[in-house]
């Protein structure tokens, strides 16, 4: 079972502890960035997705927020996944001919990024001139001061809150104030199962907080979308947030598919015309008054460029003209913003972006936080400040927030606000119990270990499989083979090449067993998961160089556990890597990662691991025992 380490304490003490732990994480991440900047070469930064080099500078223009932006294109290493996304700070650099790096004396912000093109907001025109006049140009992620400052500010606001709704929510979520309910007749949803229906009704009834706890494959997103849709029958507008841009994109798309008008603050992570049309920038630029506003802004910039050259009287006239134009520009901005917000039902953003200036002064009756179990508590409070009640959705038995400071994690920074409310206000929790993904044999072990044996399989997928008389779960024990782990550095962790090679042999054999043409015709897909980046990279490279897999590459995904969160595949292979006599298993001790890995599989799960090393841990001993008894 998952151990509950959360001890109830006073809300103010809890929040003050959060401040301390967040400060530790801030200092740790800042120091790590400094170390990377000073010691890590460009090649390593590129491989880790932290840097693009060399760059081609494209067009520049002023966006709908009147910010100067420039487009840059990476010309090499386009297949390497990167970490650039909306809102992330970046810095530009030039690599000198002697190999030394010169960092430019300004920071900028990512507005949009895809595989090879990025739109970056610049601080001023001088920055643009510096970029355009530089060869051997690159850009790398910069330490994100802004997000931390916003989180610290939110925690301070919550601590200081007194005699207002924020204070009541603080003392309800973290303290002893009870959760209040509205008296409503239950609403029937024939297209939902009973636990999903119960969850939606709990959302509708609560005056303070509700939690939709969605284990893997239980239709958490479907339930959340229904809850939002029904809430909009009772409220004019809601705020929907998540920790990551990807999660915001996902829930926004589902709402758009239901016909809900969404205003997306920030830019989506995927190139998708449907979602781009709902972004704030695109909607702002589409308003009829924008043409006049654009012309006024252009005139102001031009006059600012000429003002120093005129006579005293001309300068005074231009200042008056600029002042008049700015007043008109402000009127138009207010007009357009009011039109956008009055015509939308859902405002969607990341938790940090809910602090965006265009949301200043706006309040919402209800805030929905998706993937809440992956969000730092402080990030949740950023958005909660704007709401009268909050709905959490997620699964605290899956991946926690990413914490870089070990001491902060040990102190409880990885214990999310959702997790605390689950422990403090269990009456608010609705557990979704029917899963629609896994063969029942795959589901049963995680159900027993993580969910008090409460999950059940939908009848239509209970015995789902690819081959007749196939075994849904296999553990291939590598302890009698020459499969040894190697440490390859702090960034990429460990690698076990013999185990990876064995995995690919098993994958090829299984594809042949199914039938190559059937795999292609039915688009049977495969996921290869390892906790370690080095193992993932090795597997990717081997698949690329193996002629057998060429036809099947679109059907094979290789990624870390974190990279597979929220995804599923027909067949999952897991390479556990660790193989040593001392029984050291590193972050395989975080069982939530294994919960994610196991529950990605629809029909077949193949685990490769050294049983001698791994089964010294109770979880892996029980998992192997379960597989041996079942099959």
ChimeraX attribute file (.defattr): number of C-alpha atoms within 10 A of each C-alpha:
attribute: neighborCount
match mode: 1-to-1
recipient: residues
	/A:1	13
	/A:2	12
	/A:3	6
	/A:4	10
	/A:5	10
	/A:6	12
	/A:7	9
	/A:8	13
	/A:9	12
	/A:10	11
	/A:11	19
	/A:12	17
	/A:13	11
	/A:14	15
	/A:15	20
	/A:16	14
	/A:17	15
	/A:18	21
	/A:19	19
	/A:20	15
	/A:21	20
	/A:22	23
	/A:23	15
	/A:24	19
	/A:25	21
	/A:26	20
	/A:27	12
	/A:28	18
	/A:29	17
	/A:30	16
	/A:31	13
	/A:32	15
	/A:33	17
	/A:34	14
	/A:35	11
	/A:36	15
	/A:37	17
	/A:38	10
	/A:39	9
	/A:40	12
	/A:41	13
	/A:42	20
	/A:43	11
	/A:44	13
	/A:45	18
	/A:46	19
	/A:47	14
	/A:48	16
	/A:49	16
	/A:50	19
	/A:51	24
	/A:52	29
	/A:53	22
	/A:54	19
	/A:55	19
	/A:56	16
	/A:57	21
	/A:58	13
	/A:59	9
	/A:60	17
	/A:61	12
	/A:62	15
	/A:63	17
	/A:64	18
	/A:65	12
	/A:66	12
	/A:67	14
	/A:68	18
	/A:69	23
	/A:70	22
	/A:71	19
	/A:72	23
	/A:73	21
	/A:74	19
	/A:75	13
	/A:76	13
	/A:77	15
	/A:78	14
	/A:79	8
	/A:80	13
	/A:81	14
	/A:82	20
	/A:83	12
	/A:84	24
	/A:85	23
	/A:86	21
	/A:87	22
	/A:88	20
	/A:89	22
	/A:90	23
	/A:91	18
	/A:92	22
	/A:93	20
	/A:94	20
	/A:95	18
	/A:96	12
	/A:97	8
	/A:98	6
	/A:99	10
	/A:100	10
	/A:101	17
	/A:102	12
	/A:103	17
	/A:104	14
	/A:105	10
	/A:106	13
	/A:107	17
	/A:108	21
	/A:109	22
	/A:110	21
	/A:111	23
	/A:112	22
	/A:113	23
	/A:114	16
	/A:115	17
	/A:116	17
	/A:117	18
	/A:118	21
	/A:119	21
	/A:120	24
	/A:121	24
	/A:122	22
	/A:123	15
	/A:124	13
	/A:125	10
	/A:126	11
	/A:127	18
	/A:128	17
	/A:129	10
	/A:130	12
	/A:131	17
	/A:132	15
	/A:133	10
	/A:134	13
	/A:135	15
	/A:136	13
	/A:137	23
	/A:138	25
	/A:139	21
	/A:140	22
	/A:141	25
	/A:142	20
	/A:143	20
	/A:144	17
	/A:145	12
	/A:146	13
	/A:147	18
	/A:148	18
	/A:149	12
	/A:150	18
	/A:151	23
	/A:152	20
	/A:153	16
	/A:154	21
	/A:155	24
	/A:156	16
	/A:157	16
	/A:158	22
	/A:159	18
	/A:160	11
	/A:161	16
	/A:162	11
	/A:163	7
	/A:164	8
	/A:165	16
	/A:166	22
	/A:167	17
	/A:168	17
	/A:169	23
	/A:170	21
	/A:171	17
	/A:172	20
	/A:173	23
	/A:174	21
	/A:175	19
	/A:176	15
	/A:177	13
	/A:178	13
	/A:179	16
	/A:180	13
	/A:181	15
	/A:182	11
	/A:183	9
	/A:184	11
	/A:185	8
	/A:186	13
	/A:187	12
	/A:188	12
	/A:189	14
	/A:190	8
	/A:191	8
	/A:192	15
	/A:193	16
	/A:194	14
	/A:195	17
	/A:196	27
	/A:197	21
	/A:198	21
	/A:199	25
	/A:200	28
	/A:201	22
	/A:202	25
	/A:203	29
	/A:204	22
	/A:205	19
	/A:206	19
	/A:207	17
	/A:208	23
	/A:209	27
	/A:210	30
	/A:211	29
	/A:212	30
	/A:213	25
	/A:214	25
	/A:215	26
	/A:216	31
	/A:217	22
	/A:218	24
	/A:219	19
	/A:220	24
	/A:221	19
	/A:222	14
	/A:223	23
	/A:224	27
	/A:225	18
	/A:226	20
	/A:227	22
	/A:228	26
	/A:229	20
	/A:230	16
	/A:231	20
	/A:232	16
	/A:233	9
	/A:234	9
	/A:235	14
	/A:236	14
	/A:237	24
	/A:238	23
	/A:239	25
	/A:240	26
	/A:241	28
	/A:242	31
	/A:243	23
	/A:244	19
	/A:245	22
	/A:246	15
	/A:247	19
	/A:248	26
	/A:249	22
	/A:250	15
	/A:251	20
	/A:252	27
	/A:253	18
	/A:254	15
	/A:255	20
	/A:256	15
	/A:257	11
	/A:258	12
	/A:259	10
	/A:260	18
	/A:261	17
	/A:262	27
	/A:263	25
	/A:264	26
	/A:265	20
	/A:266	23
	/A:267	25
	/A:268	26
	/A:269	21
	/A:270	15
	/A:271	13
	/A:272	11
	/A:273	8
	/A:274	11
	/A:275	21
	/A:276	18
	/A:277	15
	/A:278	23
	/A:279	19
	/A:280	24
	/A:281	18
	/A:282	17
	/A:283	19
	/A:284	20
	/A:285	17
	/A:286	14
	/A:287	14
	/A:288	10
	/A:289	14
	/A:290	19
	/A:291	11
	/A:292	13
	/A:293	23
	/A:294	16
	/A:295	11
	/A:296	18
	/A:297	17
	/A:298	14
	/A:299	15
	/A:300	20
	/A:301	11
	/A:302	11
	/A:303	16
	/A:304	14
	/A:305	10
	/A:306	13
	/A:307	16
	/A:308	11
	/A:309	9
	/A:310	12
	/A:311	10
	/A:312	11
	/A:313	9
	/A:314	14
	/A:315	17
	/A:316	13
	/A:317	14
	/A:318	18
	/A:319	16
	/A:320	12
	/A:321	15
	/A:322	19
	/A:323	13
	/A:324	12
	/A:325	17
	/A:326	16
	/A:327	12
	/A:328	15
	/A:329	20
	/A:330	12
	/A:331	12
	/A:332	17
	/A:333	18
	/A:334	12
	/A:335	14
	/A:336	21
	/A:337	17
	/A:338	11
	/A:339	14
	/A:340	16
	/A:341	17
	/A:342	11
	/A:343	14
	/A:344	17
	/A:345	19
	/A:346	23
	/A:347	23
	/A:348	27
	/A:349	29
	/A:350	28
	/A:351	29
	/A:352	23
	/A:353	24
	/A:354	26
	/A:355	19
	/A:356	13
	/A:357	8
	/A:358	13
	/A:359	15
	/A:360	10
	/A:361	7
	/A:362	9
	/A:363	17
	/A:364	19
	/A:365	16
	/A:366	25
	/A:367	25
	/A:368	27
	/A:369	28
	/A:370	28
	/A:371	26
	/A:372	30
	/A:373	27
	/A:374	23
	/A:375	24
	/A:376	24
	/A:377	24
	/A:378	27
	/A:379	26
	/A:380	27
	/A:381	25
	/A:382	22
	/A:383	27
	/A:384	27
	/A:385	24
	/A:386	23
	/A:387	21
	/A:388	18
	/A:389	21
	/A:390	27
	/A:391	26
	/A:392	29
	/A:393	25
	/A:394	24
	/A:395	24
	/A:396	24
	/A:397	21
	/A:398	24
	/A:399	21
	/A:400	23
	/A:401	19
	/A:402	13
	/A:403	17
	/A:404	14
	/A:405	19
	/A:406	12
	/A:407	14
	/A:408	20
	/A:409	18
	/A:410	12
	/A:411	14
	/A:412	14
	/A:413	27
	/A:414	21
	/A:415	22
	/A:416	22
	/A:417	23
	/A:418	30
	/A:419	23
	/A:420	20
	/A:421	21
	/A:422	20
	/A:423	19
	/A:424	18
	/A:425	21
	/A:426	12
	/A:427	15
	/A:428	24
	/A:429	21
	/A:430	23
	/A:431	21
	/A:432	26
	/A:433	25
	/A:434	22
	/A:435	23
	/A:436	19
	/A:437	26
	/A:438	31
	/A:439	25
	/A:440	23
	/A:441	22
	/A:442	22
	/A:443	23
	/A:444	18
	/A:445	19
	/A:446	23
	/A:447	21
	/A:448	13
	/A:449	16
	/A:450	20
	/A:451	17
	/A:452	11
	/A:453	15
	/A:454	13
	/A:455	22
	/A:456	18
	/A:457	21
	/A:458	18
	/A:459	12
	/A:460	10
	/A:461	16
	/A:462	19
	/A:463	14
	/A:464	19
	/A:465	18
	/A:466	16
	/A:467	12
	/A:468	7
	/A:469	7
	/A:470	11
	/A:471	17
	/A:472	25
	/A:473	23
	/A:474	17
	/A:475	19
	/A:476	18
	/A:477	15
	/A:478	20
	/A:479	17
	/A:480	9
	/A:481	10
	/A:482	12
	/A:483	21
	/A:484	17
	/A:485	18
	/A:486	16
	/A:487	11
	/A:488	12
	/A:489	10
	/A:490	7
	/A:491	11
	/A:492	16
	/A:493	15
	/A:494	20
	/A:495	28
	/A:496	23
	/A:497	19
	/A:498	16
	/A:499	27
	/A:500	24
	/A:501	15
	/A:502	16
	/A:503	21
	/A:504	19
	/A:505	11
	/A:506	16
	/A:507	19
	/A:508	14
	/A:509	12
	/A:510	13
	/A:511	18
	/A:512	13
	/A:513	11
	/A:514	13
	/A:515	12
	/A:516	14
	/A:517	11
	/A:518	12
	/A:519	17
	/A:520	15
	/A:521	9
	/A:522	8
	/A:523	13
	/A:524	17
	/A:525	18
	/A:526	23
	/A:527	23
	/A:528	26
	/A:529	27
	/A:530	28
	/A:531	26
	/A:532	23
	/A:533	19
	/A:534	22
	/A:535	28
	/A:536	22
	/A:537	17
	/A:538	16
	/A:539	22
	/A:540	17
	/A:541	11
	/A:542	15
	/A:543	18
	/A:544	12
	/A:545	10
	/A:546	10
	/A:547	10
	/A:548	11
	/A:549	18
	/A:550	11
	/A:551	10
	/A:552	18
	/A:553	14
	/A:554	12
	/A:555	15
	/A:556	17
	/A:557	15
	/A:558	21
	/A:559	19
	/A:560	20
	/A:561	24
	/A:562	17
	/A:563	12
	/A:564	19
	/A:565	16
	/A:566	14
	/A:567	14
	/A:568	21
	/A:569	24
	/A:570	20
	/A:571	23
	/A:572	28
	/A:573	27
	/A:574	23
	/A:575	26
	/A:576	24
	/A:577	28
	/A:578	26
	/A:579	25
	/A:580	17
	/A:581	8
	/A:582	9
	/A:583	16
	/A:584	15
	/A:585	17
	/A:586	10
	/A:587	10
	/A:588	18
	/A:589	14
	/A:590	13
	/A:591	19
	/A:592	18
	/A:593	20
	/A:594	21
	/A:595	21
	/A:596	23
	/A:597	28
	/A:598	25
	/A:599	27
	/A:600	28
	/A:601	26
	/A:602	25
	/A:603	26
	/A:604	26
	/A:605	26
	/A:606	22
	/A:607	20
	/A:608	22
	/A:609	24
	/A:610	25
	/A:611	21
	/A:612	18
	/A:613	19
	/A:614	24
	/A:615	17
	/A:616	14
	/A:617	16
	/A:618	10
	/A:619	16
	/A:620	19
	/A:621	14
	/A:622	14
	/A:623	16
	/A:624	21
	/A:625	13
	/A:626	15
	/A:627	17
	/A:628	12
	/A:629	8
	/A:630	12
	/A:631	11
